[in-house]
Amino acid sequence: MINSALNKTINIIHIESSIEKVWRGIAIPDGSNAYLSDKAETTGDPQNPQPGDVFHFIYGDIENESKCVESEFPTRFRLLDQYQSMLPDGTLVPYNLDTTFKLKQVDEMVELTVEVAGYGEEPNDLWIRECMETGWRRSLINLKCVLELGLDLRNELFGYPRIGVNNTGVSDYYSATFNLELGKGNYILECFPGGPAYEAGIRKGDVVTKISDEPVNNYCEFVKELSKSYSVKKEINIEYLRNGQMHTAILNPTYDDRFTGLIDPNTNSEDLVEIRKQRKETRLNR
């Protein structure tokens, strides 16, 4: 990620490919399905996107309705996104973003820049920003793998085990509001019943400072430490602060789709409505 203002994120990757093939990955529904989306549809010509076309994407338990506002083959593509992300308890989180793809052929490589703008200034918007930055970092790595190696590794890249929380780095807001050390640890926005963290005693408002004895001073470090447990079945220890006191929890991360978001790739919008209903019922019955 390139450092930028809090209202945007910028990711850049170099891919050994033709610019036309990279363009297909970011602008054509079939190209998106090859490395990122479970389903992608458009109201326009799927091989020739134009301003005004509306795209519908499903990524696991996330839906995105995007309007194309710029399409300059093969160097620039821009979408106005309307996301709906489903949380483990069935709650929907809507957020609108502005995504611009810029492509440039450099010898045998294509430099692909993805700039996402429109993040808000509310405290929880930092969580969305951090999730999107990490998500695009992994997605672009997978696009590189697909185009250079023919390998779709999205399940490996996104299927790391979870502990059932929403978390964000300790920003200025959380530092000032809860008297926490700025930039130290991850503030727990939500801790979902049924998840490993909840069962181990962690709650909303706690601050996770270490995972497996490694400091996790921001969201990226938090995700990286959990990712190290991919395909390894073992307990992990977590250190967290509550009311100024340090606590320790031992838990087993989970691959439950409520927490990973990786559901059946054949899922459609109607299925997501049913999944949301089931998650809400599970929440109410606890």
WOCORVEN-V129653 format. One record per pair of residues at least 24 apart in sequence whose C-alpha atoms are under 10 Angstrom apart, sorted by sequence separation. I is the first residue (numbers start at 1). GAP is how many residues later the second one is. D is the distance in whole Angstrom. If there is no record, write none. Layout:
i->I gap->GAP d->D
i->I gap->GAP d->D
//
This chain:
i->24 gap->24 d->10
i->33 gap->24 d->9
i->36 gap->24 d->10
i->38 gap->24 d->10
i->39 gap->24 d->10
i->40 gap->24 d->9
i->41 gap->24 d->10
i->42 gap->24 d->9
i->43 gap->24 d->10
i->49 gap->24 d->9
i->55 gap->24 d->9
i->57 gap->24 d->10
i->61 gap->24 d->7
i->62 gap->24 d->6
i->76 gap->24 d->7
i->77 gap->24 d->5
i->78 gap->24 d->9
i->95 gap->24 d->8
i->96 gap->24 d->9
i->134 gap->24 d->10
i->165 gap->24 d->7
i->166 gap->24 d->5
i->167 gap->24 d->9
i->184 gap->24 d->9
i->185 gap->24 d->4
i->186 gap->24 d->9
i->212 gap->24 d->6
i->213 gap->24 d->7
i->214 gap->24 d->9
i->215 gap->24 d->9
i->229 gap->24 d->8
i->231 gap->24 d->10
i->32 gap->25 d->9
i->33 gap->25 d->9
i->37 gap->25 d->10
i->40 gap->25 d->10
i->42 gap->25 d->9
i->48 gap->25 d->9
i->54 gap->25 d->9
i->55 gap->25 d->10
i->56 gap->25 d->10
i->58 gap->25 d->10
i->60 gap->25 d->9
i->61 gap->25 d->6
i->62 gap->25 d->9
i->76 gap->25 d->6
i->77 gap->25 d->7
i->95 gap->25 d->9
i->165 gap->25 d->5
i->166 gap->25 d->7
i->184 gap->25 d->7
i->185 gap->25 d->7
i->211 gap->25 d->7
i->212 gap->25 d->5
i->213 gap->25 d->7
i->214 gap->25 d->9
i->230 gap->25 d->9
i->29 gap->26 d->8
i->33 gap->26 d->9
i->37 gap->26 d->10
i->42 gap->26 d->10
i->51 gap->26 d->9
i->53 gap->26 d->10
i->54 gap->26 d->9
i->55 gap->26 d->9
i->56 gap->26 d->10
i->57 gap->26 d->9
i->58 gap->26 d->10
i->59 gap->26 d->9
i->60 gap->26 d->9
i->61 gap->26 d->8
i->75 gap->26 d->8
i->76 gap->26 d->5
i->77 gap->26 d->9
i->114 gap->26 d->9
i->164 gap->26 d->8
i->165 gap->26 d->5
i->166 gap->26 d->8
i->184 gap->26 d->10
i->211 gap->26 d->6
i->212 gap->26 d->6
i->213 gap->26 d->8
i->28 gap->27 d->10
i->29 gap->27 d->9
i->37 gap->27 d->10
i->50 gap->27 d->9
i->51 gap->27 d->9
i->52 gap->27 d->10
i->54 gap->27 d->10
i->61 gap->27 d->10
i->75 gap->27 d->6
i->76 gap->27 d->6
i->113 gap->27 d->10
i->164 gap->27 d->6
i->165 gap->27 d->6
i->178 gap->27 d->9
i->180 gap->27 d->9
i->210 gap->27 d->8
i->211 gap->27 d->5
i->212 gap->27 d->8
i->226 gap->27 d->8
i->27 gap->28 d->10
i->29 gap->28 d->9
i->49 gap->28 d->9
i->51 gap->28 d->9
i->74 gap->28 d->9
i->75 gap->28 d->5
i->76 gap->28 d->9
i->112 gap->28 d->9
i->163 gap->28 d->9
i->164 gap->28 d->6
i->165 gap->28 d->9
i->210 gap->28 d->6
i->211 gap->28 d->7
i->69 gap->29 d->10
i->71 gap->29 d->10
i->74 gap->29 d->7
i->75 gap->29 d->6
i->163 gap->29 d->9
i->164 gap->29 d->8
i->186 gap->29 d->10
i->209 gap->29 d->8
i->210 gap->29 d->5
i->211 gap->29 d->9
i->62 gap->30 d->9
i->64 gap->30 d->10
i->66 gap->30 d->9
i->70 gap->30 d->9
i->71 gap->30 d->10
i->72 gap->30 d->10
i->73 gap->30 d->9
i->74 gap->30 d->9
i->75 gap->30 d->9
i->95 gap->30 d->9
i->164 gap->30 d->8
i->165 gap->30 d->8
i->185 gap->30 d->7
i->186 gap->30 d->7
i->187 gap->30 d->10
i->208 gap->30 d->7
i->209 gap->30 d->6
i->210 gap->30 d->7
i->61 gap->31 d->10
i->62 gap->31 d->9
i->63 gap->31 d->10
i->64 gap->31 d->10
i->65 gap->31 d->10
i->66 gap->31 d->9
i->67 gap->31 d->10
i->68 gap->31 d->10
i->69 gap->31 d->10
i->70 gap->31 d->10
i->74 gap->31 d->10
i->163 gap->31 d->10
i->164 gap->31 d->5
i->165 gap->31 d->9
i->174 gap->31 d->10
i->184 gap->31 d->8
i->185 gap->31 d->5
i->186 gap->31 d->6
i->187 gap->31 d->9
i->208 gap->31 d->6
i->209 gap->31 d->5
i->210 gap->31 d->10
i->62 gap->32 d->10
i->64 gap->32 d->9
i->66 gap->32 d->9
i->163 gap->32 d->6
i->164 gap->32 d->6
i->165 gap->32 d->7
i->184 gap->32 d->8
i->185 gap->32 d->4
i->186 gap->32 d->6
i->187 gap->32 d->9
i->207 gap->32 d->8
i->208 gap->32 d->4
i->209 gap->32 d->7
i->66 gap->33 d->9
i->95 gap->33 d->8
i->162 gap->33 d->8
i->163 gap->33 d->5
i->164 gap->33 d->6
i->165 gap->33 d->8
i->183 gap->33 d->10
i->184 gap->33 d->5
i->185 gap->33 d->6
i->186 gap->33 d->7
i->206 gap->33 d->10
i->207 gap->33 d->5
i->208 gap->33 d->6
i->162 gap->34 d->8
i->163 gap->34 d->5
i->164 gap->34 d->7
i->183 gap->34 d->6
i->184 gap->34 d->7
i->185 gap->34 d->8
i->186 gap->34 d->10
i->206 gap->34 d->6
i->207 gap->34 d->5
i->208 gap->34 d->9
i->81 gap->35 d->10
i->93 gap->35 d->10
i->131 gap->35 d->10
i->162 gap->35 d->9
i->163 gap->35 d->8
i->164 gap->35 d->10
i->182 gap->35 d->9
i->183 gap->35 d->7
i->186 gap->35 d->9
i->206 gap->35 d->6
i->207 gap->35 d->7
i->76 gap->36 d->10
i->78 gap->36 d->10
i->80 gap->36 d->10
i->131 gap->36 d->10
i->163 gap->36 d->10
i->185 gap->36 d->9
i->186 gap->36 d->7
i->202 gap->36 d->9
i->205 gap->36 d->9
i->206 gap->36 d->5
i->207 gap->36 d->10
i->75 gap->37 d->9
i->76 gap->37 d->10
i->77 gap->37 d->10
i->78 gap->37 d->9
i->79 gap->37 d->10
i->80 gap->37 d->10
i->81 gap->37 d->10
i->130 gap->37 d->9
i->131 gap->37 d->9
i->163 gap->37 d->10
i->165 gap->37 d->9
i->167 gap->37 d->9
i->170 gap->37 d->8
i->185 gap->37 d->9
i->202 gap->37 d->10
i->203 gap->37 d->10
i->205 gap->37 d->8
i->206 gap->37 d->8
i->207 gap->37 d->10
i->209 gap->37 d->9
i->211 gap->37 d->10
i->78 gap->38 d->10
i->80 gap->38 d->10
i->128 gap->38 d->10
i->130 gap->38 d->7
i->165 gap->38 d->9
i->166 gap->38 d->9
i->167 gap->38 d->10
i->169 gap->38 d->9
i->200 gap->38 d->10
i->202 gap->38 d->8
i->204 gap->38 d->10
i->205 gap->38 d->9
i->206 gap->38 d->10
i->208 gap->38 d->10
i->209 gap->38 d->10
i->210 gap->38 d->9
i->211 gap->38 d->10
i->212 gap->38 d->9
i->127 gap->39 d->8
i->128 gap->39 d->10
i->129 gap->39 d->9
i->130 gap->39 d->9
i->165 gap->39 d->8
i->167 gap->39 d->10
i->168 gap->39 d->9
i->169 gap->39 d->10
i->202 gap->39 d->10
i->203 gap->39 d->9
i->207 gap->39 d->9
i->208 gap->39 d->9
i->211 gap->39 d->10
i->127 gap->40 d->7
i->128 gap->40 d->9
i->167 gap->40 d->9
i->168 gap->40 d->10
i->202 gap->40 d->9
i->206 gap->40 d->10
i->207 gap->40 d->10
i->208 gap->40 d->10
i->27 gap->41 d->9
i->126 gap->41 d->10
i->127 gap->41 d->5
i->167 gap->41 d->9
i->197 gap->41 d->9
i->206 gap->41 d->10
i->124 gap->42 d->10
i->126 gap->42 d->7
i->127 gap->42 d->8
i->85 gap->43 d->10
i->124 gap->43 d->9
i->125 gap->43 d->9
i->126 gap->43 d->8
i->27 gap->44 d->8
i->124 gap->44 d->8
i->126 gap->44 d->10
i->123 gap->45 d->9
i->126 gap->45 d->8
i->202 gap->45 d->9
i->27 gap->46 d->9
i->201 gap->46 d->10
i->202 gap->46 d->9
i->27 gap->47 d->9
i->169 gap->47 d->9
i->170 gap->47 d->8
i->171 gap->47 d->9
i->201 gap->47 d->9
i->202 gap->47 d->8
i->123 gap->48 d->8
i->169 gap->48 d->7
i->170 gap->48 d->7
i->200 gap->48 d->9
i->201 gap->48 d->7
i->24 gap->49 d->10
i->27 gap->49 d->9
i->123 gap->49 d->9
i->124 gap->49 d->10
i->168 gap->49 d->10
i->169 gap->49 d->4
i->170 gap->49 d->9
i->200 gap->49 d->6
i->201 gap->49 d->10
i->23 gap->50 d->8
i->24 gap->50 d->9
i->26 gap->50 d->10
i->27 gap->50 d->7
i->123 gap->50 d->6
i->168 gap->50 d->7
i->169 gap->50 d->5
i->199 gap->50 d->10
i->200 gap->50 d->7
i->201 gap->50 d->10
i->23 gap->51 d->6
i->26 gap->51 d->8
i->27 gap->51 d->9
i->122 gap->51 d->9
i->123 gap->51 d->8
i->167 gap->51 d->9
i->168 gap->51 d->6
i->169 gap->51 d->9
i->199 gap->51 d->10
i->200 gap->51 d->6
i->22 gap->52 d->9
i->23 gap->52 d->8
i->26 gap->52 d->10
i->27 gap->52 d->10
i->167 gap->52 d->7
i->168 gap->52 d->9
i->169 gap->52 d->10
i->188 gap->52 d->10
i->197 gap->52 d->8
i->199 gap->52 d->8
i->200 gap->52 d->9
i->20 gap->53 d->8
i->21 gap->53 d->9
i->22 gap->53 d->10
i->23 gap->53 d->9
i->166 gap->53 d->10
i->169 gap->53 d->9
i->187 gap->53 d->9
i->196 gap->53 d->10
i->197 gap->53 d->9
i->198 gap->53 d->10
i->19 gap->54 d->10
i->20 gap->54 d->6
i->23 gap->54 d->9
i->168 gap->54 d->9
i->185 gap->54 d->10
i->186 gap->54 d->9
i->187 gap->54 d->9
i->196 gap->54 d->9
i->197 gap->54 d->7
i->19 gap->55 d->7
i->20 gap->55 d->9
i->167 gap->55 d->9
i->185 gap->55 d->8
i->186 gap->55 d->10
i->196 gap->55 d->6
i->197 gap->55 d->9
i->19 gap->56 d->8
i->167 gap->56 d->10
i->185 gap->56 d->9
i->195 gap->56 d->10
i->196 gap->56 d->6
i->197 gap->56 d->8
i->195 gap->57 d->10
i->196 gap->57 d->6
i->197 gap->57 d->10
i->195 gap->58 d->9
i->196 gap->58 d->7
i->195 gap->59 d->8
i->127 gap->60 d->10
i->162 gap->61 d->9
i->180 gap->61 d->10
i->195 gap->61 d->9
i->127 gap->62 d->9
i->161 gap->62 d->9
i->160 gap->63 d->9
i->163 gap->63 d->8
i->180 gap->63 d->10
i->195 gap->63 d->9
i->160 gap->64 d->9
i->162 gap->64 d->7
i->179 gap->64 d->10
i->180 gap->64 d->9
i->194 gap->64 d->10
i->195 gap->64 d->8
i->124 gap->65 d->8
i->160 gap->65 d->10
i->161 gap->65 d->6
i->162 gap->65 d->9
i->178 gap->65 d->9
i->179 gap->65 d->9
i->194 gap->65 d->10
i->123 gap->66 d->10
i->160 gap->66 d->7
i->161 gap->66 d->7
i->192 gap->66 d->10
i->160 gap->67 d->5
i->161 gap->67 d->9
i->162 gap->67 d->9
i->192 gap->67 d->9
i->159 gap->68 d->8
i->160 gap->68 d->8
i->161 gap->68 d->7
i->162 gap->68 d->10
i->158 gap->69 d->9
i->160 gap->69 d->7
i->161 gap->69 d->6
i->157 gap->70 d->9
i->160 gap->70 d->5
i->161 gap->70 d->8
i->156 gap->71 d->9
i->159 gap->71 d->8
i->160 gap->71 d->8
i->161 gap->71 d->9
i->158 gap->72 d->10
i->159 gap->72 d->9
i->160 gap->72 d->10
i->161 gap->72 d->10
i->157 gap->73 d->9
i->27 gap->74 d->9
i->156 gap->74 d->8
i->26 gap->75 d->8
i->156 gap->75 d->9
i->26 gap->76 d->10
i->88 gap->76 d->8
i->26 gap->77 d->10
i->87 gap->77 d->10
i->88 gap->77 d->9
i->23 gap->78 d->9
i->87 gap->78 d->10
i->88 gap->78 d->10
i->23 gap->79 d->9
i->87 gap->79 d->9
i->23 gap->80 d->8
i->22 gap->81 d->8
i->22 gap->82 d->10
i->20 gap->83 d->10
i->19 gap->84 d->7
i->19 gap->85 d->7
i->20 gap->85 d->10
i->134 gap->85 d->9
i->18 gap->86 d->10
i->19 gap->86 d->6
i->26 gap->86 d->10
i->134 gap->86 d->7
i->18 gap->87 d->7
i->19 gap->87 d->9
i->23 gap->87 d->10
i->133 gap->87 d->9
i->17 gap->88 d->9
i->18 gap->88 d->10
i->22 gap->88 d->8
i->26 gap->88 d->10
i->130 gap->88 d->9
i->131 gap->88 d->8
i->163 gap->88 d->8
i->194 gap->88 d->9
i->8 gap->89 d->9
i->10 gap->89 d->10
i->12 gap->89 d->10
i->14 gap->89 d->10
i->16 gap->89 d->10
i->18 gap->89 d->10
i->19 gap->89 d->9
i->21 gap->89 d->10
i->22 gap->89 d->9
i->23 gap->89 d->9
i->130 gap->89 d->7
i->131 gap->89 d->9
i->134 gap->89 d->9
i->163 gap->89 d->8
i->164 gap->89 d->8
i->193 gap->89 d->9
i->194 gap->89 d->9
i->7 gap->90 d->10
i->8 gap->90 d->9
i->9 gap->90 d->10
i->10 gap->90 d->10
i->11 gap->90 d->10
i->12 gap->90 d->9
i->14 gap->90 d->10
i->15 gap->90 d->9
i->16 gap->90 d->9
i->17 gap->90 d->10
i->18 gap->90 d->7
i->19 gap->90 d->8
i->20 gap->90 d->10
i->22 gap->90 d->8
i->130 gap->90 d->8
i->134 gap->90 d->10
i->162 gap->90 d->9
i->163 gap->90 d->5
i->164 gap->90 d->8
i->193 gap->90 d->7
i->8 gap->91 d->10
i->12 gap->91 d->10
i->14 gap->91 d->9
i->15 gap->91 d->10
i->16 gap->91 d->9
i->17 gap->91 d->7
i->18 gap->91 d->7
i->19 gap->91 d->6
i->161 gap->91 d->9
i->162 gap->91 d->5
i->163 gap->91 d->6
i->164 gap->91 d->10
i->192 gap->91 d->9
i->14 gap->92 d->9
i->16 gap->92 d->6
i->17 gap->92 d->6
i->18 gap->92 d->7
i->19 gap->92 d->9
i->127 gap->92 d->8
i->131 gap->92 d->10
i->161 gap->92 d->5
i->162 gap->92 d->5
i->163 gap->92 d->9
i->164 gap->92 d->9
i->194 gap->92 d->8
i->15 gap->93 d->8
i->16 gap->93 d->4
i->17 gap->93 d->6
i->19 gap->93 d->9
i->126 gap->93 d->10
i->160 gap->93 d->9
i->161 gap->93 d->5
i->162 gap->93 d->7
i->163 gap->93 d->10
i->166 gap->93 d->10
i->193 gap->93 d->7
i->14 gap->94 d->10
i->15 gap->94 d->5
i->16 gap->94 d->6
i->17 gap->94 d->10
i->160 gap->94 d->9
i->161 gap->94 d->5
i->162 gap->94 d->8
i->164 gap->94 d->8
i->165 gap->94 d->8
i->14 gap->95 d->6
i->15 gap->95 d->5
i->16 gap->95 d->9
i->160 gap->95 d->7
i->161 gap->95 d->8
i->162 gap->95 d->10
i->164 gap->95 d->6
i->13 gap->96 d->10
i->14 gap->96 d->5
i->15 gap->96 d->7
i->159 gap->96 d->7
i->161 gap->96 d->10
i->162 gap->96 d->10
i->163 gap->96 d->8
i->164 gap->96 d->9
i->13 gap->97 d->8
i->14 gap->97 d->5
i->15 gap->97 d->8
i->159 gap->97 d->10
i->162 gap->97 d->6
i->163 gap->97 d->9
i->13 gap->98 d->6
i->14 gap->98 d->6
i->159 gap->98 d->9
i->161 gap->98 d->8
i->162 gap->98 d->6
i->12 gap->99 d->7
i->13 gap->99 d->5
i->14 gap->99 d->9
i->161 gap->99 d->7
i->162 gap->99 d->10
i->12 gap->100 d->6
i->13 gap->100 d->7
i->36 gap->100 d->10
i->159 gap->100 d->10
i->160 gap->100 d->8
i->11 gap->101 d->8
i->12 gap->101 d->4
i->13 gap->101 d->9
i->159 gap->101 d->6
i->11 gap->102 d->6
i->12 gap->102 d->6
i->36 gap->102 d->10
i->37 gap->102 d->10
i->158 gap->102 d->8
i->159 gap->102 d->9
i->10 gap->103 d->7
i->11 gap->103 d->5
i->12 gap->103 d->9
i->36 gap->103 d->6
i->87 gap->103 d->10
i->88 gap->103 d->10
i->89 gap->103 d->7
i->158 gap->103 d->9
i->159 gap->103 d->7
i->10 gap->104 d->6
i->11 gap->104 d->7
i->35 gap->104 d->7
i->36 gap->104 d->9
i->88 gap->104 d->7
i->89 gap->104 d->8
i->158 gap->104 d->8
i->9 gap->105 d->8
i->10 gap->105 d->4
i->11 gap->105 d->9
i->35 gap->105 d->9
i->87 gap->105 d->9
i->88 gap->105 d->9
i->89 gap->105 d->10
i->9 gap->106 d->6
i->10 gap->106 d->7
i->35 gap->106 d->9
i->36 gap->106 d->8
i->88 gap->106 d->9
i->8 gap->107 d->7
i->9 gap->107 d->5
i->10 gap->107 d->9
i->35 gap->107 d->6
i->36 gap->107 d->8
i->88 gap->107 d->9
i->155 gap->107 d->8
i->8 gap->108 d->5
i->9 gap->108 d->7
i->34 gap->108 d->9
i->35 gap->108 d->6
i->154 gap->108 d->10
i->7 gap->109 d->8
i->8 gap->109 d->4
i->9 gap->109 d->9
i->34 gap->109 d->8
i->35 gap->109 d->9
i->7 gap->110 d->6
i->8 gap->110 d->6
i->9 gap->110 d->9
i->35 gap->110 d->9
i->4 gap->111 d->10
i->6 gap->111 d->9
i->7 gap->111 d->6
i->8 gap->111 d->6
i->32 gap->111 d->9
i->35 gap->111 d->7
i->5 gap->112 d->9
i->6 gap->112 d->9
i->7 gap->112 d->4
i->8 gap->112 d->9
i->31 gap->112 d->9
i->34 gap->112 d->8
i->35 gap->112 d->9
i->1 gap->113 d->10
i->2 gap->113 d->10
i->6 gap->113 d->7
i->7 gap->113 d->6
i->34 gap->113 d->10
i->1 gap->114 d->10
i->5 gap->114 d->10
i->6 gap->114 d->8
i->7 gap->114 d->8
i->26 gap->114 d->10
i->6 gap->115 d->8
i->25 gap->115 d->10
i->34 gap->116 d->10
i->35 gap->116 d->9
i->36 gap->116 d->9
i->26 gap->117 d->9
i->34 gap->117 d->10
i->35 gap->117 d->6
i->36 gap->117 d->10
i->37 gap->117 d->10
i->7 gap->118 d->9
i->25 gap->118 d->7
i->34 gap->118 d->7
i->35 gap->118 d->8
i->36 gap->118 d->7
i->6 gap->119 d->10
i->7 gap->119 d->9
i->25 gap->119 d->10
i->35 gap->119 d->7
i->36 gap->119 d->10
i->6 gap->120 d->8
i->9 gap->120 d->7
i->34 gap->120 d->10
i->8 gap->121 d->8
i->9 gap->121 d->9
i->22 gap->121 d->8
i->25 gap->121 d->10
i->7 gap->122 d->8
i->11 gap->122 d->7
i->22 gap->122 d->9
i->25 gap->122 d->9
i->6 gap->123 d->8
i->9 gap->123 d->8
i->10 gap->123 d->8
i->11 gap->123 d->9
i->8 gap->124 d->10
i->9 gap->124 d->6
i->12 gap->124 d->10
i->13 gap->124 d->9
i->8 gap->125 d->9
i->9 gap->125 d->10
i->11 gap->125 d->7
i->12 gap->125 d->8
i->15 gap->125 d->9
i->22 gap->125 d->8
i->10 gap->126 d->9
i->11 gap->126 d->7
i->14 gap->126 d->9
i->15 gap->126 d->9
i->21 gap->126 d->8
i->9 gap->127 d->9
i->10 gap->127 d->10
i->13 gap->127 d->7
i->14 gap->127 d->10
i->17 gap->127 d->9
i->12 gap->128 d->8
i->13 gap->128 d->8
i->15 gap->128 d->8
i->16 gap->128 d->8
i->11 gap->129 d->8
i->15 gap->129 d->6
i->16 gap->129 d->10
i->18 gap->129 d->9
i->13 gap->130 d->10
i->14 gap->130 d->8
i->15 gap->130 d->9
i->17 gap->130 d->7
i->2 gap->131 d->10
i->13 gap->131 d->8
i->16 gap->131 d->8
i->17 gap->131 d->7
i->1 gap->132 d->7
i->15 gap->132 d->8
i->16 gap->132 d->6
i->1 gap->133 d->9
i->15 gap->133 d->7
i->1 gap->135 d->9
i->1 gap->136 d->7
i->88 gap->168 d->10
i->90 gap->168 d->9
i->88 gap->169 d->8
i->89 gap->169 d->8
i->88 gap->170 d->5
i->89 gap->170 d->10
i->87 gap->171 d->7
i->88 gap->171 d->6
i->86 gap->172 d->9
i->87 gap->172 d->8
i->88 gap->172 d->9
i->86 gap->173 d->10
i->87 gap->173 d->10
i->88 gap->173 d->8
i->87 gap->174 d->8
i->86 gap->175 d->8
i->85 gap->176 d->9
i->90 gap->182 d->10
i->90 gap->183 d->9
i->90 gap->184 d->10
i->92 gap->184 d->8
i->90 gap->185 d->8
i->91 gap->185 d->8
i->86 gap->186 d->9
i->90 gap->186 d->5
i->91 gap->186 d->10
i->86 gap->187 d->10
i->88 gap->187 d->10
i->89 gap->187 d->8
i->90 gap->187 d->7
i->88 gap->188 d->9
i->89 gap->188 d->9
i->90 gap->188 d->8
i->91 gap->188 d->9
i->86 gap->189 d->9
i->87 gap->189 d->9
i->89 gap->189 d->9
i->90 gap->189 d->5
i->91 gap->189 d->8
i->86 gap->190 d->7
i->89 gap->190 d->5
i->90 gap->190 d->5
i->88 gap->191 d->7
i->89 gap->191 d->5
i->90 gap->191 d->9
i->87 gap->192 d->9
i->88 gap->192 d->9
i->89 gap->192 d->8
i->90 gap->192 d->9
i->86 gap->193 d->9
i->87 gap->193 d->10
i->89 gap->193 d->8
i->90 gap->193 d->8
i->88 gap->194 d->10
i->89 gap->194 d->6
i->88 gap->195 d->9
i->89 gap->195 d->9
i->61 gap->196 d->9
i->60 gap->197 d->9
i->61 gap->197 d->9
i->61 gap->199 d->9
i->62 gap->199 d->8
i->60 gap->200 d->9
i->61 gap->200 d->5
i->62 gap->200 d->10
i->60 gap->201 d->5
i->61 gap->201 d->7
i->62 gap->201 d->10
i->59 gap->202 d->8
i->60 gap->202 d->5
i->61 gap->202 d->7
i->59 gap->203 d->8
i->60 gap->203 d->5
i->61 gap->203 d->9
i->59 gap->204 d->9
i->60 gap->204 d->7
i->61 gap->204 d->10
i->59 gap->205 d->10
i->60 gap->205 d->7
i->63 gap->205 d->9
i->59 gap->206 d->8
i->60 gap->206 d->9
i->61 gap->206 d->9
i->63 gap->206 d->8
i->58 gap->207 d->9
i->60 gap->207 d->8
i->61 gap->207 d->10
i->62 gap->207 d->10
i->58 gap->208 d->10
i->59 gap->208 d->9
i->60 gap->208 d->10
i->61 gap->208 d->9
i->58 gap->209 d->8
i->63 gap->209 d->9
i->58 gap->210 d->8
i->61 gap->210 d->10
i->62 gap->210 d->9
i->57 gap->211 d->10
i->58 gap->211 d->8
i->61 gap->211 d->7
i->57 gap->212 d->10
i->60 gap->212 d->9
i->61 gap->212 d->10
i->56 gap->213 d->10
i->58 gap->214 d->10
i->61 gap->214 d->9
i->61 gap->215 d->9
i->38 gap->224 d->10
i->38 gap->225 d->9
i->38 gap->226 d->9
i->39 gap->226 d->8
i->38 gap->227 d->5
i->39 gap->227 d->8
i->37 gap->228 d->9
i->38 gap->228 d->7
i->39 gap->228 d->8
i->38 gap->229 d->8
i->39 gap->229 d->8
i->38 gap->230 d->9
//
